[in-house]
Structures are given as C-alpha cells and as structure tokens.
C-alpha cells in the first residue's frame, strides 16, 4: 500500500496520467528518478527478484 502511495505521489504530471497521455507512469517515474540506464537496471532487478529461488 505504501509503495502504491509513493508511486502516485511521485508522478511528475498527474493531469497527463488522468487524461491518458502518459500510458506508462511507472516507467516515467523511474526514468525521471534514475535516468534511462538506471530505470532499465531497476526494472531488471525487479524482474529477477520476482522469480523464486530454487
């Protein structure tokens, strides 16, 4: 719940999200926070961490 609230509060332009102009606000937030390379790295870490350990 706190992660969702943090994402909502960190949207740079909520009007674009509500109007449907920004179709992927999570990617926009990550790109603004970490840059293009950092956002891909964060997404890769999230993807790897979603797989269970054997």
Phi, psi and omega in degrees: 000319179292326178294320178295318178296319179297320178294319180296318182287339182264004177293125183293324181222092184294333180296321178294323179294314181293329179279349180088008180284324176260101187277344179227077184294332179294317177296323177296317179298314180295321179294322178290325183279319189244353184084176184293320181285317180296323180292324176293323178294317178298316179296323178294319178296319179296318180296315181293322183287346179280344178275137180288148177283143182277000000 
